[in-house]
Amino acid sequence: MRITVDQLEQEELEEMDVFSWPVWEHEEEKFEWYYDKTETCYIVSGEATIISEFENITIKSGDFVVFPAGLECIWDIHSAVSKHYTFE
């Protein structure tokens, strides 16, 4: 159950219509989270470390991230995060 992080070209993001997805924003904080559905998101700004039993991964502006359904983790937000997101 791994988080995937990619860097996509602007054209790829536009083809997927990423910039029309809803926006989620959160200030610096550390909190627990559970994904009951797979979430795909594009990090517009900020930086956070996601801590799970499988890995610790830092995500930042420009990252295209997929969080798998069933993932339990801790979000440790270092600088305010803004992201476009969608659930499958």
DOMAR-828697 format. One record per residue: residue number from 1; residue in one letter; x, y, z of N, C-alpha, C, O, CB in turn. Coordinates in steps of 0.001 Angstrom, whole numbers, plus 500000, padded with zeros to 6 digits. Glycine has a CB too. Layout:
N
<rec num="NUM" residuo="A" n_xx="X" n_yy="Y" n_zz="Z" ca_xx="X" ca_yy="Y" ca_zz="Z" c_xx="X" c_yy="Y" c_zz="Z" o_xx="X" o_yy="Y" o_zz="Z" cb_xx="X" cb_yy="Y" cb_zz="Z"/>
...
***
This chain:
88
<rec num="1" residuo="M" n_xx="500849" n_yy="498820" n_zz="500000" ca_xx="500000" ca_yy="500000" ca_zz="500000" c_xx="500892" c_yy="501240" c_zz="500000" o_xx="501158" o_yy="501833" o_zz="501046" cb_xx="499035" cb_yy="500000" cb_zz="501227"/>
<rec num="2" residuo="R" n_xx="501338" n_yy="501611" n_zz="498827" ca_xx="502302" ca_yy="502700" ca_zz="498687" c_xx="501658" c_yy="503949" c_zz="498078" o_xx="500735" o_yy="503872" o_zz="497267" cb_xx="503483" cb_yy="502248" cb_zz="497827"/>
<rec num="3" residuo="I" n_xx="502175" n_yy="505083" n_zz="498496" ca_xx="501810" ca_yy="506367" ca_zz="497914" c_xx="502674" c_yy="506532" c_zz="496669" o_xx="503876" o_yy="506272" o_zz="496714" cb_xx="502011" cb_yy="507565" cb_zz="498939"/>
<rec num="4" residuo="T" n_xx="502080" n_yy="506961" n_zz="495562" ca_xx="502886" ca_yy="507215" ca_zz="494369" c_xx="502986" c_yy="508722" c_zz="494142" o_xx="502013" o_yy="509459" o_zz="494302" cb_xx="502276" cb_yy="506509" cb_zz="493120"/>
<rec num="5" residuo="V" n_xx="504179" n_yy="509155" n_zz="493769" ca_xx="504445" ca_yy="510569" ca_zz="493508" c_xx="505113" c_yy="510677" c_zz="492151" o_xx="506118" o_yy="510017" o_zz="491889" cb_xx="505335" cb_yy="511206" cb_zz="494627"/>
<rec num="6" residuo="D" n_xx="504550" n_yy="511513" n_zz="491291" ca_xx="505100" ca_yy="511730" ca_zz="489949" c_xx="505201" c_yy="513223" c_zz="489673" o_xx="504609" o_yy="514046" o_zz="490371" cb_xx="504224" cb_yy="511037" cb_zz="488870"/>
<rec num="7" residuo="Q" n_xx="505954" n_yy="513544" n_zz="488656" ca_xx="506016" ca_yy="514906" ca_zz="488115" c_xx="505406" c_yy="514818" c_zz="486717" o_xx="505930" o_yy="514115" o_zz="485853" cb_xx="507519" cb_yy="515484" cb_zz="488083"/>
<rec num="8" residuo="L" n_xx="504300" n_yy="515530" n_zz="486494" ca_xx="503650" ca_yy="515503" ca_zz="485183" c_xx="503874" c_yy="516822" c_zz="484460" o_xx="504045" o_yy="517871" o_zz="485081" cb_xx="502140" cb_yy="515217" cb_zz="485324"/>
<rec num="9" residuo="E" n_xx="503869" n_yy="516746" n_zz="483153" ca_xx="503980" ca_yy="517956" ca_zz="482328" c_xx="502664" c_yy="518727" c_zz="482408" o_xx="501605" o_yy="518154" o_zz="482666" cb_xx="504329" cb_yy="517600" cb_zz="480836"/>
<rec num="10" residuo="Q" n_xx="502753" n_yy="520036" n_zz="482182" ca_xx="501566" ca_yy="520898" ca_zz="482198" c_xx="500487" c_yy="520352" c_zz="481257" o_xx="499304" o_yy="520361" o_zz="481597" cb_xx="501942" cb_yy="522344" cb_zz="481796"/>
<rec num="11" residuo="E" n_xx="500895" n_yy="519877" n_zz="480077" ca_xx="499942" ca_yy="519340" ca_zz="479099" c_xx="499186" c_yy="518138" c_zz="479666" o_xx="497980" o_yy="518006" o_zz="479458" cb_xx="500672" cb_yy="518941" cb_zz="477806"/>
<rec num="12" residuo="E" n_xx="499896" n_yy="517261" n_zz="480381" ca_xx="499257" ca_yy="516077" ca_zz="480962" c_xx="498223" c_yy="516491" c_zz="482008" o_xx="497126" o_yy="515935" o_zz="482065" cb_xx="500314" cb_yy="515143" cb_zz="481595"/>
<rec num="13" residuo="L" n_xx="498588" n_yy="517474" n_zz="482833" ca_xx="497667" ca_yy="517954" ca_zz="483862" c_xx="496421" c_yy="518552" c_zz="483220" o_xx="495307" o_yy="518320" o_zz="483691" cb_xx="498355" cb_yy="518994" cb_zz="484766"/>
<rec num="14" residuo="E" n_xx="496598" n_yy="519310" n_zz="482161" ca_xx="495458" ca_yy="519923" ca_zz="481467" c_xx="494578" c_yy="518873" c_zz="480809" o_xx="493354" o_yy="519000" o_zz="480824" cb_xx="495946" cb_yy="520920" cb_zz="480418"/>
<rec num="15" residuo="E" n_xx="495185" n_yy="517829" n_zz="480226" ca_xx="494410" ca_yy="516745" ca_zz="479609" c_xx="493529" c_yy="516040" c_zz="480629" o_xx="492419" o_yy="515610" o_zz="480316" cb_xx="495345" cb_yy="515734" cb_zz="478946"/>
<rec num="16" residuo="M" n_xx="494038" n_yy="515925" n_zz="481863" ca_xx="493278" ca_yy="515272" ca_zz="482939" c_xx="492298" c_yy="516237" c_zz="483603" o_xx="491527" o_yy="515840" o_zz="484477" cb_xx="494235" cb_yy="514700" cb_zz="483991"/>
<rec num="17" residuo="D" n_xx="492327" n_yy="517511" n_zz="483186" ca_xx="491437" ca_yy="518551" ca_zz="483725" c_xx="491663" c_yy="518781" c_zz="485224" o_xx="490734" o_yy="519115" o_zz="485960" cb_xx="489973" cb_yy="518169" cb_zz="483476"/>
<rec num="18" residuo="V" n_xx="492914" n_yy="518597" n_zz="485661" ca_xx="493276" ca_yy="518699" ca_zz="487078" c_xx="492873" c_yy="520040" c_zz="487689" o_xx="492453" o_yy="520097" o_zz="488844" cb_xx="494771" cb_yy="518493" cb_zz="487244"/>
<rec num="19" residuo="F" n_xx="493001" n_yy="521120" n_zz="486913" ca_xx="492775" ca_yy="522447" ca_zz="487483" c_xx="491295" c_yy="522777" c_zz="487689" o_xx="490959" o_yy="523835" o_zz="488222" cb_xx="493398" cb_yy="523487" cb_zz="486595"/>
<rec num="20" residuo="S" n_xx="490413" n_yy="521866" n_zz="487264" ca_xx="488978" ca_yy="522040" ca_zz="487541" c_xx="488557" c_yy="521241" c_zz="488778" o_xx="487433" o_yy="521388" o_zz="489258" cb_xx="488137" cb_yy="521604" cb_zz="486317"/>
<rec num="21" residuo="W" n_xx="489465" n_yy="520387" n_zz="489300" ca_xx="489155" ca_yy="519608" ca_zz="490497" c_xx="489008" c_yy="520549" c_zz="491689" o_xx="489551" o_yy="521654" o_zz="491673" cb_xx="490256" cb_yy="518543" cb_zz="490769"/>
<rec num="22" residuo="P" n_xx="488272" n_yy="520122" n_zz="492732" ca_xx="488150" ca_yy="520958" ca_zz="493934" c_xx="489520" c_yy="521239" c_zz="494556" o_xx="490490" o_yy="520518" o_zz="494319" cb_xx="487233" cb_yy="520278" cb_zz="494968"/>
<rec num="23" residuo="V" n_xx="489571" n_yy="522305" n_zz="495356" ca_xx="490806" ca_yy="522700" ca_zz="496029" c_xx="490664" c_yy="522440" c_zz="497527" o_xx="489628" o_yy="522735" o_zz="498124" cb_xx="491139" cb_yy="524198" cb_zz="495756"/>
<rec num="24" residuo="W" n_xx="491713" n_yy="521887" n_zz="498121" ca_xx="491800" ca_yy="521686" ca_zz="499579" c_xx="493017" c_yy="522444" c_zz="500046" o_xx="494090" o_yy="522353" o_zz="499449" cb_xx="491890" cb_yy="520153" cb_zz="499974"/>
<rec num="25" residuo="E" n_xx="492841" n_yy="523205" n_zz="501134" ca_xx="493953" ca_yy="523960" ca_zz="501696" c_xx="494023" c_yy="523695" c_zz="503193" o_xx="492998" o_yy="523531" o_zz="503854" cb_xx="493801" cb_yy="525479" cb_zz="501409"/>
<rec num="26" residuo="H" n_xx="495244" n_yy="523655" n_zz="503719" ca_xx="495417" ca_yy="523402" ca_zz="505142" c_xx="496704" c_yy="524047" c_zz="505624" o_xx="497743" o_yy="523973" o_zz="504968" cb_xx="495426" cb_yy="521891" cb_zz="505435"/>
<rec num="27" residuo="E" n_xx="496613" n_yy="524683" n_zz="506787" ca_xx="497782" ca_yy="525324" ca_zz="507393" c_xx="498695" c_yy="524275" c_zz="508022" o_xx="498375" o_yy="523086" o_zz="508037" cb_xx="497346" cb_yy="526361" cb_zz="508454"/>
<rec num="28" residuo="E" n_xx="499825" n_yy="524727" n_zz="508537" ca_xx="500777" ca_yy="523838" ca_zz="509206" c_xx="500083" c_yy="523144" c_zz="510377" o_xx="499497" o_yy="523791" o_zz="511245" cb_xx="502029" cb_yy="524628" cb_zz="509698"/>
<rec num="29" residuo="E" n_xx="500162" n_yy="521825" n_zz="510383" ca_xx="499545" ca_yy="521022" ca_zz="511434" c_xx="499986" c_yy="519573" c_zz="511245" o_xx="500463" o_yy="519187" o_zz="510177" cb_xx="497979" cb_yy="521147" cb_zz="511406"/>
<rec num="30" residuo="K" n_xx="499820" n_yy="518795" n_zz="512284" ca_xx="500089" ca_yy="517357" ca_zz="512223" c_xx="498795" c_yy="516662" c_zz="512635" o_xx="498260" o_yy="516939" o_zz="513708" cb_xx="501311" cb_yy="516934" cb_zz="513158"/>
<rec num="31" residuo="F" n_xx="498277" n_yy="515744" n_zz="511774" ca_xx="497011" ca_yy="515076" ca_zz="512074" c_xx="496960" c_yy="513702" c_zz="511412" o_xx="497650" o_yy="513444" o_zz="510426" cb_xx="495822" cb_yy="515938" cb_zz="511609"/>
<rec num="32" residuo="E" n_xx="496134" n_yy="512834" n_zz="511971" ca_xx="495934" ca_yy="511489" ca_zz="511420" c_xx="494870" c_yy="511538" c_zz="510335" o_xx="493933" o_yy="512334" o_zz="510400" cb_xx="495530" cb_yy="510483" cb_zz="512533"/>
<rec num="33" residuo="W" n_xx="495028" n_yy="510670" n_zz="509332" ca_xx="494058" ca_yy="510621" ca_zz="508238" c_xx="493914" c_yy="509188" c_zz="507741" o_xx="494865" o_yy="508407" o_zz="507762" cb_xx="494485" cb_yy="511557" cb_zz="507080"/>
<rec num="34" residuo="Y" n_xx="492687" n_yy="508855" n_zz="507287" ca_xx="492402" ca_yy="507540" ca_zz="506710" c_xx="491739" c_yy="507753" c_zz="505350" o_xx="490780" o_yy="508515" o_zz="505232" cb_xx="491485" cb_yy="506681" cb_zz="507661"/>
<rec num="35" residuo="Y" n_xx="492254" n_yy="507079" n_zz="504333" ca_xx="491685" ca_yy="507170" ca_zz="502988" c_xx="490753" c_yy="505993" c_zz="502749" o_xx="491211" o_yy="504863" o_zz="502583" cb_xx="492801" cb_yy="507206" cb_zz="501913"/>
<rec num="36" residuo="D" n_xx="489430" n_yy="506251" n_zz="502732" ca_xx="488480" ca_yy="505178" ca_zz="502455" c_xx="488289" c_yy="504997" c_zz="500945" o_xx="487735" o_yy="503991" o_zz="500502" cb_xx="487128" cb_yy="505473" cb_zz="503133"/>
<rec num="37" residuo="K" n_xx="488752" n_yy="505978" n_zz="500157" ca_xx="488756" ca_yy="505887" ca_zz="498692" c_xx="490132" c_yy="506335" c_zz="498214" o_xx="490843" o_yy="507044" o_zz="498925" cb_xx="487608" cb_yy="506767" cb_zz="498044"/>
<rec num="38" residuo="T" n_xx="490505" n_yy="505916" n_zz="497002" ca_xx="491764" ca_yy="506371" ca_zz="496417" c_xx="491641" c_yy="507852" c_zz="496072" o_xx="490681" o_yy="508275" o_zz="495427" cb_xx="492132" cb_yy="505533" cb_zz="495151"/>
<rec num="39" residuo="E" n_xx="492621" n_yy="508627" n_zz="496509" ca_xx="492647" ca_yy="510054" ca_zz="496182" c_xx="493817" c_yy="510337" c_zz="495243" o_xx="494937" o_yy="509880" o_zz="495468" cb_xx="492757" cb_yy="510921" cb_zz="497473"/>
<rec num="40" residuo="T" n_xx="493536" n_yy="511097" n_zz="494189" ca_xx="494557" ca_yy="511581" ca_zz="493274" c_xx="494588" c_yy="513091" c_zz="493439" o_xx="493544" o_yy="513743" o_zz="493425" cb_xx="494268" cb_yy="511153" cb_zz="491776"/>
<rec num="41" residuo="C" n_xx="495794" n_yy="513652" n_zz="493595" ca_xx="495867" ca_yy="515095" ca_zz="493801" c_xx="497118" c_yy="515694" c_zz="493183" o_xx="498102" o_yy="515008" o_zz="492908" cb_xx="495823" cb_yy="515413" cb_zz="495279"/>
<rec num="42" residuo="Y" n_xx="497040" n_yy="517003" n_zz="492976" ca_xx="498164" ca_yy="517775" ca_zz="492456" c_xx="498473" c_yy="518862" c_zz="493474" o_xx="497609" o_yy="519676" o_zz="493801" cb_xx="497847" cb_yy="518387" cb_zz="491037"/>
<rec num="43" residuo="I" n_xx="499702" n_yy="518876" n_zz="493975" ca_xx="500094" ca_yy="519836" ca_zz="495003" c_xx="500453" c_yy="521161" c_zz="494319" o_xx="501416" o_yy="521244" o_zz="493557" cb_xx="501299" cb_yy="519294" cb_zz="495856"/>
<rec num="44" residuo="V" n_xx="499655" n_yy="522188" n_zz="494610" ca_xx="499873" ca_yy="523507" ca_zz="494017" c_xx="500963" c_yy="524247" c_zz="494788" o_xx="501849" o_yy="524861" o_zz="494193" cb_xx="498559" cb_yy="524331" cb_zz="494008"/>
<rec num="45" residuo="S" n_xx="500887" n_yy="524182" n_zz="496126" ca_xx="501886" ca_yy="524862" ca_zz="496951" c_xx="502004" c_yy="524166" c_zz="498296" o_xx="501123" o_yy="523411" o_zz="498708" cb_xx="501521" cb_yy="526350" cb_zz="497144"/>
<rec num="46" residuo="G" n_xx="503120" n_yy="524439" n_zz="498971" ca_xx="503340" ca_yy="523890" ca_zz="500305" c_xx="504176" c_yy="522628" c_zz="500304" o_xx="504655" o_yy="522164" o_zz="499269" cb_xx="502032" cb_yy="523611" cb_zz="500959"/>
<rec num="47" residuo="E" n_xx="504335" n_yy="522085" n_zz="501514" ca_xx="505135" ca_yy="520870" ca_zz="501692" c_xx="504638" c_yy="520130" c_zz="502922" o_xx="504313" o_yy="520744" o_zz="503938" cb_xx="506652" cb_yy="521204" cb_zz="501824"/>
<rec num="48" residuo="A" n_xx="504582" n_yy="518812" n_zz="502824" ca_xx="504152" ca_yy="517967" ca_zz="503939" c_xx="504860" c_yy="516626" c_zz="503878" o_xx="505215" o_yy="516149" o_zz="502800" cb_xx="502624" cb_yy="517768" cb_zz="503922"/>
<rec num="49" residuo="T" n_xx="505063" n_yy="516020" n_zz="505040" ca_xx="505564" ca_yy="514658" ca_zz="505107" c_xx="504394" c_yy="513763" c_zz="505481" o_xx="503676" o_yy="514029" o_zz="506445" cb_xx="506743" cb_yy="514524" cb_zz="506131"/>
<rec num="50" residuo="I" n_xx="504212" n_yy="512698" n_zz="504707" ca_xx="503148" ca_yy="511731" ca_zz="504965" c_xx="503810" c_yy="510508" c_zz="505584" o_xx="504719" o_yy="509919" o_zz="504998" cb_xx="502351" cb_yy="511361" cb_zz="503647"/>
<rec num="51" residuo="I" n_xx="503346" n_yy="510131" n_zz="506776" ca_xx="503954" ca_yy="509046" ca_zz="507535" c_xx="502950" c_yy="507893" c_zz="507613" o_xx="501832" o_yy="508060" o_zz="508100" cb_xx="504381" cb_yy="509524" cb_zz="508967"/>
<rec num="52" residuo="S" n_xx="503368" n_yy="506724" n_zz="507125" ca_xx="502517" ca_yy="505531" ca_zz="507232" c_xx="503379" c_yy="504382" c_zz="507729" o_xx="504588" o_yy="504529" o_zz="507911" cb_xx="501842" cb_yy="505175" cb_zz="505855"/>
<rec num="53" residuo="E" n_xx="502747" n_yy="503244" n_zz="507944" ca_xx="503524" ca_yy="502088" ca_zz="508399" c_xx="504445" c_yy="501581" c_zz="507296" o_xx="505364" o_yy="500808" o_zz="507569" cb_xx="502590" cb_yy="500963" cb_zz="508863"/>
<rec num="54" residuo="F" n_xx="504216" n_yy="501999" n_zz="506068" ca_xx="504987" ca_yy="501528" ca_zz="504921" c_xx="506137" c_yy="502445" c_zz="504543" o_xx="507160" o_yy="501988" o_zz="504034" cb_xx="504087" cb_yy="501362" cb_zz="503744"/>
<rec num="55" residuo="E" n_xx="505969" n_yy="503759" n_zz="504795" ca_xx="506962" ca_yy="504719" ca_zz="504319" c_xx="506720" c_yy="506100" c_zz="504926" o_xx="505644" o_yy="506392" o_zz="505447" cb_xx="506933" cb_yy="504802" cb_zz="502786"/>
<rec num="56" residuo="N" n_xx="507740" n_yy="506928" n_zz="504843" ca_xx="507636" ca_yy="508360" ca_zz="505125" c_xx="508007" c_yy="509043" c_zz="503822" o_xx="509090" o_yy="508809" o_zz="503284" cb_xx="508577" cb_yy="508822" cb_zz="506341"/>
<rec num="57" residuo="I" n_xx="507122" n_yy="509885" n_zz="503309" ca_xx="507371" ca_yy="510513" ca_zz="502011" c_xx="507032" c_yy="511997" c_zz="502107" o_xx="506004" o_yy="512372" o_zz="502671" cb_xx="506539" cb_yy="509824" cb_zz="500881"/>
<rec num="58" residuo="T" n_xx="507895" n_yy="512827" n_zz="501557" ca_xx="507640" ca_yy="514261" ca_zz="501554" c_xx="507098" c_yy="514666" c_zz="500194" o_xx="507673" o_yy="514343" o_zz="499154" cb_xx="508925" cb_yy="515057" cb_zz="501894"/>
<rec num="59" residuo="I" n_xx="505967" n_yy="515388" n_zz="500223" ca_xx="505351" ca_yy="515882" ca_zz="498996" c_xx="505435" c_yy="517405" c_zz="499009" o_xx="505416" o_yy="518044" o_zz="500061" cb_xx="503863" cb_yy="515395" cb_zz="498862"/>
<rec num="60" residuo="K" n_xx="505528" n_yy="517967" n_zz="497793" ca_xx="505710" ca_yy="519418" ca_zz="497693" c_xx="505083" c_yy="519929" c_zz="496402" o_xx="504595" o_yy="519162" o_zz="495572" cb_xx="507214" cb_yy="519792" cb_zz="497750"/>
<rec num="61" residuo="S" n_xx="505114" n_yy="521230" n_zz="496265" ca_xx="504581" ca_yy="521897" ca_zz="495084" c_xx="505058" c_yy="521214" c_zz="493807" o_xx="506248" o_yy="520943" o_zz="493641" cb_xx="504986" cb_yy="523371" cb_zz="495077"/>
<rec num="62" residuo="G" n_xx="504105" n_yy="520936" n_zz="492898" ca_xx="504436" ca_yy="520310" ca_zz="491618" c_xx="504294" c_yy="518807" c_zz="491604" o_xx="504372" o_yy="518193" o_zz="490540" cb_xx="505819" cb_yy="520659" cb_zz="491240"/>
<rec num="63" residuo="D" n_xx="504085" n_yy="518188" n_zz="492775" ca_xx="503942" ca_yy="516726" ca_zz="492832" c_xx="502522" c_yy="516298" c_zz="492482" o_xx="501550" o_yy="516938" o_zz="492882" cb_xx="504317" cb_yy="516204" cb_zz="494229"/>
<rec num="64" residuo="F" n_xx="502418" n_yy="515202" n_zz="491727" ca_xx="501151" ca_yy="514554" ca_zz="491401" c_xx="501130" c_yy="513280" c_zz="492231" o_xx="501960" o_yy="512393" o_zz="492026" cb_xx="500997" cb_yy="514260" cb_zz="489834"/>
<rec num="65" residuo="V" n_xx="500182" n_yy="513179" n_zz="493173" ca_xx="500234" ca_yy="512152" ca_zz="494206" c_xx="498974" c_yy="511289" c_zz="494178" o_xx="497869" o_yy="511794" o_zz="493984" cb_xx="500407" cb_yy="512793" cb_zz="495588"/>
<rec num="66" residuo="V" n_xx="499154" n_yy="509972" n_zz="494376" ca_xx="498015" ca_yy="509056" ca_zz="494517" c_xx="498117" c_yy="508378" c_zz="495882" o_xx="499100" o_yy="507704" o_zz="496190" cb_xx="497986" cb_yy="507989" cb_zz="493354"/>
<rec num="67" residuo="F" n_xx="497068" n_yy="508577" n_zz="496694" ca_xx="496954" ca_yy="507924" ca_zz="497997" c_xx="495986" c_yy="506760" c_zz="497840" o_xx="494827" o_yy="506979" o_zz="497488" cb_xx="496469" cb_yy="508929" cb_zz="499114"/>
<rec num="68" residuo="P" n_xx="496432" n_yy="505514" n_zz="498093" ca_xx="495559" ca_yy="504352" ca_zz="497882" c_xx="494462" c_yy="504231" c_zz="498946" o_xx="494653" o_yy="504620" o_zz="500098" cb_xx="496391" cb_yy="503081" cb_zz="497869"/>
<rec num="69" residuo="A" n_xx="493317" n_yy="503686" n_zz="498538" ca_xx="492233" ca_yy="503409" ca_zz="499480" c_xx="492749" c_yy="502471" c_zz="500563" o_xx="493500" o_yy="501537" o_zz="500283" cb_xx="490999" cb_yy="502792" cb_zz="498753"/>
<rec num="70" residuo="G" n_xx="492341" n_yy="502727" n_zz="501801" ca_xx="492745" ca_yy="501892" ca_zz="502924" c_xx="493984" c_yy="502397" c_zz="503644" o_xx="494370" o_yy="501834" o_zz="504668" cb_xx="492985" cb_yy="500503" cb_zz="502450"/>
<rec num="71" residuo="L" n_xx="494619" n_yy="503452" n_zz="503128" ca_xx="495837" ca_yy="503982" ca_zz="503738" c_xx="495519" c_yy="504740" c_zz="505025" o_xx="494679" o_yy="505639" o_zz="505037" cb_xx="496572" cb_yy="504898" cb_zz="502753"/>
<rec num="72" residuo="E" n_xx="496201" n_yy="504367" n_zz="506102" ca_xx="496170" ca_yy="505118" ca_zz="507353" c_xx="497503" c_yy="505844" c_zz="507448" o_xx="498560" o_yy="505241" o_zz="507264" cb_xx="495920" cb_yy="504178" cb_zz="508609"/>
<rec num="73" residuo="C" n_xx="497451" n_yy="507150" n_zz="507738" ca_xx="498698" ca_yy="507904" ca_zz="507758" c_xx="498595" c_yy="509115" c_zz="508674" o_xx="497539" o_yy="509428" o_zz="509224" cb_xx="499074" cb_yy="508345" cb_zz="506350"/>
<rec num="74" residuo="I" n_xx="499714" n_yy="509770" n_zz="508811" ca_xx="499785" ca_yy="511046" ca_zz="509521" c_xx="500284" c_yy="512073" c_zz="508525" o_xx="501298" o_yy="511871" o_zz="507857" cb_xx="500721" cb_yy="510967" cb_zz="510790"/>
<rec num="75" residuo="W" n_xx="499561" n_yy="513174" n_zz="508433" ca_xx="500000" ca_yy="514327" ca_zz="507642" c_xx="500755" c_yy="515244" c_zz="508589" o_xx="500220" o_yy="515656" o_zz="509618" cb_xx="498782" cb_yy="515076" cb_zz="506955"/>
<rec num="76" residuo="D" n_xx="501992" n_yy="515563" n_zz="508246" ca_xx="502786" ca_yy="516544" ca_zz="508989" c_xx="503070" c_yy="517680" c_zz="508013" o_xx="504010" o_yy="517608" o_zz="507222" cb_xx="504133" cb_yy="515913" cb_zz="509574"/>
<rec num="77" residuo="I" n_xx="502248" n_yy="518735" n_zz="508074" ca_xx="502343" ca_yy="519834" ca_zz="507125" c_xx="503373" c_yy="520839" c_zz="507618" o_xx="503223" o_yy="521424" o_zz="508691" cb_xx="500968" cb_yy="520512" cb_zz="506924"/>
<rec num="78" residuo="H" n_xx="504430" n_yy="521034" n_zz="506815" ca_xx="505528" ca_yy="521940" ca_zz="507173" c_xx="505253" c_yy="523369" c_zz="506732" o_xx="505598" o_yy="524317" o_zz="507437" cb_xx="506830" cb_yy="521457" cb_zz="506556"/>
<rec num="79" residuo="S" n_xx="504631" n_yy="523525" n_zz="505562" ca_xx="504209" ca_yy="524839" ca_zz="505096" c_xx="502851" c_yy="524653" c_zz="504421" o_xx="502613" o_yy="523646" o_zz="503754" cb_xx="505271" cb_yy="525483" cb_zz="504112"/>
<rec num="80" residuo="A" n_xx="501974" n_yy="525623" n_zz="504598" ca_xx="500569" ca_yy="525523" ca_zz="504166" c_xx="500441" c_yy="524865" c_zz="502787" o_xx="501124" o_yy="525235" o_zz="501832" cb_xx="499926" cb_yy="526919" cb_zz="504135"/>
<rec num="81" residuo="V" n_xx="499545" n_yy="523881" n_zz="502719" ca_xx="499352" ca_yy="523093" ca_zz="501498" c_xx="498067" c_yy="523526" c_zz="500786" o_xx="497032" o_yy="523760" o_zz="501409" cb_xx="499301" cb_yy="521579" cb_zz="501828"/>
<rec num="82" residuo="S" n_xx="498173" n_yy="523620" n_zz="499479" ca_xx="497015" ca_yy="523811" ca_zz="498609" c_xx="497116" c_yy="522738" c_zz="497536" o_xx="498169" o_yy="522553" o_zz="496926" cb_xx="496967" cb_yy="525275" cb_zz="497983"/>
<rec num="83" residuo="K" n_xx="495999" n_yy="522025" n_zz="497308" ca_xx="496033" ca_yy="520949" ca_zz="496306" c_xx="494701" c_yy="520845" c_zz="495594" o_xx="493651" o_yy="521149" o_zz="496160" cb_xx="496387" cb_yy="519602" cb_zz="496959"/>
<rec num="84" residuo="H" n_xx="494758" n_yy="520407" n_zz="494331" ca_xx="493565" ca_yy="520002" ca_zz="493593" c_xx="493450" c_yy="518503" c_zz="493830" o_xx="494458" o_yy="517797" o_zz="493836" cb_xx="493650" cb_yy="520367" cb_zz="492031"/>
<rec num="85" residuo="Y" n_xx="492214" n_yy="518007" n_zz="494028" ca_xx="492063" ca_yy="516584" ca_zz="494342" c_xx="490793" c_yy="516006" c_zz="493727" o_xx="489851" o_yy="516724" o_zz="493391" cb_xx="492049" cb_yy="516375" cb_zz="495856"/>
<rec num="86" residuo="T" n_xx="490802" n_yy="514677" n_zz="493591" ca_xx="489632" ca_yy="513936" ca_zz="493161" c_xx="489687" c_yy="512551" c_zz="493794" o_xx="490765" o_yy="512035" o_zz="494090" cb_xx="489559" cb_yy="513845" cb_zz="491605"/>
<rec num="87" residuo="F" n_xx="488520" n_yy="511957" n_zz="493998" ca_xx="488434" ca_yy="510608" ca_zz="494549" c_xx="487906" c_yy="509651" c_zz="493507" o_xx="487026" o_yy="510007" o_zz="492723" cb_xx="487544" cb_yy="510580" cb_zz="495792"/>
<rec num="88" residuo="E" n_xx="488439" n_yy="508420" n_zz="493487" ca_xx="487981" ca_yy="507385" ca_zz="492550" c_xx="486905" c_yy="506549" c_zz="493206" o_xx="486383" o_yy="505620" o_zz="492588" cb_xx="489156" cb_yy="506487" cb_zz="492089"/>
***
